[in-house]
Amino acid sequence: MPKKYLAYTLLICTTLIWSVNFIIGKFAYLFEVPPLTLNFLRWTLVWLLLFPFTYKEIFSNIKLIKKNIIYLTILAITSVSAFNSLVYLALNYTQAIDTILMISIIPVFVLFLSSILGVEKFNFFQLIGLIVSFVGVLIIFSNADLDKILNLNFNIGNAWMLLAVFCWALYSSLLKKKKLPFSTLGLVEILASIGLIFLIPQFIGEQMYGKEIKFNKAFFLILSFVTLFASIGAYYSWNKAIELIGPNRASIFLHLMPIFGVSLAIVLLKESFQMYHFIGATFIVTGIYLSNRKKYD
């Protein structure tokens, strides 16, 4: 199979899995699964499952890992430690539809950050696209209420989600900046190892706050999905796709998430698609279109 078609297949699978992950994250809230604890246990299991298959590669590259520890730590924090915790936290306070639609701005953020980091060039249309898309996010962010924007009176869940969006865009941009000779699963294991260091305080803090785990069927089903599919499967596919076609082209596939995710949220969570969702999504799509225009001659 040609590289681009392999990448496209991996990206479609990834966006579908991550769309389901948002629904699962909302179910975690409904079944009272603590969000930060869920992310800690998720990545602990990932680490344990991958270790037998990756430890030889990791130990043989210890010097390389130490040499690039700052770079790898930033990747781990923005993906493993921050993004996932922020998403699960956001779903405790806002609709899954809101969070899924806000994911749509990631490709535009990736274009912007990739330019700043010297990974890929940024042009005038992409700048306009960034601004227009961000307006769309603000509309969703504030439920199209100008007073909320002027008074900085936002849904805290949407605020957490906007920060999560920035973290993932930064992770995706940095992932292509430096080529390291790790296998895709090896890199996931390295990031999980580093990311867990920053997840331990989150876990301890949530437990001290009184967020107890209820070990029931729902908990184990949720944990199994986010570990096997949303972590190992999706991260492997995403990282491999970026390796094959780059962050800008790969991030475009995130536009499938609103289609998958909103449909699932309406059917499974009985959430409603409001007019402000439509207006915000229209701005975001327009921004995406502008961001993919060729440079003005």
C-alpha positions as CSV (number, residue, x, y, z in Angstrom):
1,M,0.0,0.0,0.0
2,P,1.4,3.5,-0.9
3,K,2.5,5.5,2.1
4,K,-0.1,8.2,1.7
5,Y,-3.0,5.7,1.6
6,L,-1.6,3.9,4.6
7,A,-1.5,7.2,6.4
8,Y,-5.0,8.1,5.4
9,T,-6.3,4.7,6.7
10,L,-4.5,5.2,10.0
11,L,-5.9,8.7,10.3
12,I,-9.5,7.7,9.7
13,C,-9.2,5.0,12.3
14,T,-7.6,7.4,14.7
15,T,-10.2,10.1,14.4
16,L,-13.0,7.6,14.8
17,I,-11.4,6.2,18.0
18,W,-10.8,9.6,19.4
19,S,-14.4,10.6,18.6
20,V,-15.6,7.6,20.6
21,N,-13.1,8.6,23.3
22,F,-14.9,11.8,23.9
23,I,-18.2,9.9,24.3
24,I,-16.4,7.5,26.7
25,G,-15.0,10.5,28.6
26,K,-18.5,11.8,29.1
27,F,-19.7,8.4,30.2
28,A,-16.8,8.4,32.7
29,Y,-18.2,11.5,34.2
30,L,-21.8,10.1,34.3
31,F,-20.4,6.9,36.1
32,E,-18.4,9.1,38.5
33,V,-14.9,8.0,37.3
34,P,-12.4,10.7,38.5
35,P,-11.0,12.3,35.3
36,L,-7.3,12.7,36.4
37,T,-7.3,9.3,38.0
38,L,-8.6,7.8,34.8
39,N,-5.8,9.4,32.8
40,F,-3.2,8.2,35.3
41,L,-4.5,4.6,35.3
42,R,-4.8,4.7,31.5
43,W,-1.2,5.5,30.9
44,T,0.0,3.2,33.7
45,L,-1.6,0.3,31.9
46,V,-0.2,1.5,28.6
47,W,3.3,1.5,30.1
48,L,2.9,-2.0,31.5
49,L,1.5,-3.4,28.3
50,L,4.2,-1.9,26.0
51,F,7.2,-2.5,28.3
52,P,7.8,-6.1,27.3
53,F,7.9,-5.1,23.6
54,T,9.9,-1.9,23.9
55,Y,12.4,-2.2,26.8
56,K,15.3,-3.4,24.6
57,E,14.9,-0.5,22.3
58,I,14.6,2.0,25.2
59,F,17.6,0.6,27.1
60,S,19.8,0.5,24.0
61,N,19.0,4.2,23.3
62,I,19.4,5.6,26.9
63,K,22.1,8.0,25.8
64,L,20.0,9.4,23.0
65,I,17.0,9.7,25.3
66,K,19.1,11.7,27.9
67,K,20.5,13.9,25.1
68,N,16.9,14.8,24.0
69,I,15.2,14.7,27.4
70,I,13.9,18.3,27.3
71,Y,12.4,17.7,23.8
72,L,10.8,14.4,24.9
73,T,9.6,15.8,28.1
74,I,7.7,18.6,26.3
75,L,6.2,16.0,24.0
76,A,5.2,13.9,27.0
77,I,3.7,16.8,29.0
78,T,1.7,18.2,26.0
79,S,0.3,14.8,25.0
80,V,0.2,12.2,27.8
81,S,0.1,14.5,30.9
82,A,-1.8,17.6,29.8
83,F,-4.0,16.9,26.8
84,N,-5.8,13.8,28.0
85,S,-6.3,15.1,31.6
86,L,-7.7,18.4,30.2
87,V,-10.1,16.6,27.9
88,Y,-11.5,14.4,30.6
89,L,-11.7,17.4,33.0
90,A,-13.5,19.5,30.4
91,L,-16.1,16.7,29.8
92,N,-17.0,17.0,33.5
93,Y,-18.3,20.6,32.9
94,T,-19.5,20.8,29.3
95,Q,-21.2,18.9,26.5
96,A,-19.2,16.4,24.4
97,I,-20.4,18.3,21.3
98,D,-18.7,21.5,22.5
99,T,-15.4,19.7,23.1
100,I,-15.5,17.8,19.8
101,L,-16.2,21.0,17.7
102,M,-13.3,22.8,19.4
103,I,-11.0,20.0,18.3
104,S,-11.6,21.2,14.8
105,I,-9.3,24.2,15.3
106,I,-6.3,22.1,16.0
107,P,-5.2,21.9,12.3
108,V,-5.1,25.7,12.1
109,F,-3.1,25.9,15.3
110,V,-0.7,23.3,13.9
111,L,-0.1,25.4,10.8
112,F,0.6,28.4,13.0
113,L,2.8,26.7,15.5
114,S,4.7,24.7,12.8
115,S,5.6,28.0,11.2
116,I,6.8,29.5,14.5
117,L,8.9,26.3,15.2
118,G,10.3,26.3,11.7
119,V,8.7,23.0,10.8
120,E,6.6,24.3,7.8
121,K,5.9,27.7,6.3
122,F,3.0,29.9,7.2
123,N,1.3,32.3,4.8
124,F,-1.2,35.1,4.8
125,F,-4.3,33.0,4.2
126,Q,-3.3,30.7,7.1
127,L,-3.1,33.7,9.4
128,I,-6.6,34.9,8.3
129,G,-7.8,31.3,8.7
130,L,-6.4,31.2,12.2
131,I,-8.3,34.3,13.2
132,V,-11.6,33.2,11.6
133,S,-11.4,29.8,13.1
134,F,-10.6,31.3,16.5
135,V,-13.7,33.4,16.2
136,G,-15.7,30.2,15.7
137,V,-14.1,28.7,18.8
138,L,-15.1,31.9,20.8
139,I,-18.7,31.5,19.6
140,I,-18.8,27.9,20.9
141,F,-16.8,28.9,23.9
142,S,-19.3,31.6,25.0
143,N,-22.5,30.0,23.6
144,A,-22.7,32.9,21.1
145,D,-23.2,35.3,24.1
146,L,-21.2,38.5,23.6
147,D,-21.7,39.5,27.3
148,K,-19.9,36.3,28.4
149,I,-16.9,37.3,26.2
150,L,-16.8,40.8,27.5
151,N,-17.2,39.8,31.1
152,L,-14.9,36.8,30.7
153,N,-17.7,34.6,32.0
154,F,-17.0,31.3,30.3
155,N,-17.9,27.7,30.9
156,I,-14.8,26.3,32.7
157,G,-15.1,23.1,30.7
158,N,-14.7,25.0,27.4
159,A,-11.7,26.8,28.9
160,W,-10.0,23.5,29.8
161,M,-10.8,22.2,26.3
162,L,-9.2,25.3,24.6
163,L,-6.0,24.6,26.6
164,A,-6.1,21.0,25.6
165,V,-6.4,22.0,21.9
166,F,-3.3,24.2,22.2
167,C,-1.4,21.3,23.9
168,W,-2.2,18.8,21.2
169,A,-1.4,21.3,18.4
170,L,2.0,22.0,20.0
171,Y,2.7,18.2,20.4
172,S,1.8,17.5,16.8
173,S,4.0,20.4,15.6
174,L,7.0,19.4,17.7
175,L,6.7,15.7,16.7
176,K,7.9,16.5,13.2
177,K,10.6,19.0,14.2
178,K,13.1,16.5,15.2
179,K,13.5,13.0,13.7
180,L,14.6,10.4,16.3
181,P,15.3,6.8,15.5
182,F,12.6,5.3,17.7
183,S,9.9,2.9,16.6
184,T,6.3,4.3,16.9
185,L,5.5,2.1,19.9
186,G,8.9,2.8,21.4
187,L,8.2,6.5,21.3
188,V,4.8,6.0,22.9
189,E,6.4,4.1,25.7
190,I,9.1,6.7,26.2
191,L,6.4,9.5,26.3
192,A,4.3,7.4,28.7
193,S,7.3,6.9,31.0
194,I,8.0,10.6,31.2
195,G,4.3,11.6,31.2
196,L,3.5,9.4,34.2
197,I,6.0,11.4,36.3
198,F,3.7,14.4,35.8
199,L,0.5,12.4,36.2
200,I,1.4,11.0,39.6
201,P,0.8,14.4,41.3
202,Q,-2.5,14.8,39.5
203,F,-3.6,11.3,40.7
204,I,-2.5,12.0,44.3
205,G,-4.2,15.4,44.3
206,E,-7.5,14.0,43.1
207,Q,-7.4,11.2,45.7
208,M,-6.7,13.7,48.4
209,Y,-9.6,15.8,47.2
210,G,-11.8,12.8,47.9
211,K,-12.4,11.5,44.4
212,E,-12.8,7.8,45.0
213,I,-12.8,5.0,42.3
214,K,-15.8,2.8,42.1
215,F,-14.5,-0.6,40.8
216,N,-17.5,-1.7,38.8
217,K,-18.2,-3.0,35.3
218,A,-18.5,0.5,33.8
219,F,-15.1,1.5,35.2
220,F,-13.3,-1.5,33.8
221,L,-14.9,-1.1,30.4
222,I,-14.0,2.6,30.2
223,L,-10.5,1.9,31.3
224,S,-10.0,-0.9,28.8
225,F,-11.2,1.3,25.9
226,V,-9.1,4.3,26.7
227,T,-6.0,2.1,27.3
228,L,-6.1,-0.2,24.3
229,F,-7.8,1.9,21.7
230,A,-7.6,5.6,22.6
231,S,-4.0,5.3,23.8
232,I,-2.0,2.5,22.2
233,G,-4.0,2.1,19.0
234,A,-4.7,5.8,18.3
235,Y,-1.3,7.1,19.3
236,Y,0.5,4.5,17.2
237,S,-1.7,5.5,14.2
238,W,-1.3,9.2,14.7
239,N,2.4,9.2,15.2
240,K,2.9,6.8,12.3
241,A,0.8,9.0,10.0
242,I,2.7,12.2,11.0
243,E,5.9,10.3,10.2
244,L,4.5,9.4,6.7
245,I,2.9,12.6,5.6
246,G,3.8,15.4,8.1
247,P,1.7,17.2,10.8
248,N,-0.1,19.7,8.5
249,R,-1.6,17.1,6.2
250,A,-2.3,14.7,9.1
251,S,-4.1,17.3,11.2
252,I,-6.6,17.9,8.4
253,F,-8.1,14.6,9.2
254,L,-9.2,15.9,12.6
255,H,-12.0,17.6,10.7
256,L,-13.7,14.1,10.6
257,M,-14.1,14.2,14.4
258,P,-17.0,16.7,14.4
259,I,-18.8,14.4,11.9
260,F,-18.1,11.2,14.0
261,G,-18.3,12.8,17.4
262,V,-21.4,15.0,17.1
263,S,-23.3,12.2,15.6
264,L,-22.3,9.9,18.4
265,A,-23.1,12.5,21.1
266,I,-26.6,13.1,19.7
267,V,-27.4,9.4,19.4
268,L,-25.7,8.0,22.5
269,L,-25.7,11.0,24.9
270,K,-28.9,12.6,23.7
271,E,-27.1,16.0,23.4
272,S,-28.6,18.7,21.3
273,F,-26.9,20.5,18.4
274,Q,-27.7,24.2,19.0
275,M,-27.6,27.2,16.6
276,Y,-24.4,28.5,18.2
277,H,-22.7,25.2,17.4
278,F,-23.7,25.6,13.8
279,I,-22.4,29.2,13.6
280,G,-19.2,28.4,15.4
281,A,-18.6,25.4,13.2
282,T,-19.2,27.5,10.1
283,F,-16.5,30.0,11.2
284,I,-14.1,27.1,11.9
285,V,-14.7,25.4,8.6
286,T,-14.2,28.8,6.8
287,G,-11.0,29.3,8.7
288,I,-9.8,25.8,7.7
289,Y,-10.6,26.5,4.0
290,L,-8.6,29.7,4.1
291,S,-5.7,28.0,5.9
292,N,-5.4,25.5,3.1
293,R,-5.4,28.1,0.3
294,K,-2.1,28.3,-1.6
295,K,0.1,31.3,-1.0
296,Y,-1.0,34.4,-2.8
297,D,1.1,35.1,-5.9
